[in-house]
Amino acid sequence: MNINPFDILKNAQKIQEQMNGFQEKLGYITATGAAAAGLVEVDFNGKLEVLAVRIAPQAMDDAEMLQDLVMAAITDGMTKVKEAIAGQAGAMGFPGTL
């Protein structure tokens, strides 16, 4: 079994290019988490950055309930974006678990 170090280097470079491309795509993946039938919505990108938060006026009457709804929407959005990342990773041949 002959192992050519140049082949290993080429493969490493190819993998690095694929990873760079995947990281770039993360910014374009988006998902919205929602709670209480959309009273609270949180948008995320594939880098798990919050892009927007929307709160319906009727959700603002009860601070404790609002906190729970925001937490639920964040959890829902993070789950959705992680699923989208996993799907994208699988399509590119990477293991898609987070």
Secondary structure as the mmCIF struct_conf table of DSSP 4:
data_model
#
loop_
_struct_conf.conf_type_id
_struct_conf.id
_struct_conf.beg_label_comp_id
_struct_conf.beg_label_asym_id
_struct_conf.beg_label_seq_id
_struct_conf.end_label_comp_id
_struct_conf.end_label_asym_id
_struct_conf.end_label_seq_id
HELX_RH_AL_P HELX_RH_AL_P1 PRO A 5 LEU A 26
TURN_TY1_P TURN_TY1_P1 GLY A 27 TYR A 28
STRN STRN1 THR A 30 ALA A 35
TURN_TY1_P TURN_TY1_P2 ALA A 36 LEU A 39
STRN STRN2 VAL A 40 ASN A 45
TURN_TY1_P TURN_TY1_P3 GLY A 46 LYS A 47
STRN STRN3 VAL A 50 ILE A 55
HELX_RH_3T_P HELX_RH_3T_P1 PRO A 57 ASP A 61
HELX_RH_AL_P HELX_RH_AL_P2 ALA A 63 ALA A 91
TURN_TY1_P TURN_TY1_P4 MET A 92 GLY A 93
BEND BEND1 PHE A 94 PHE A 94
#
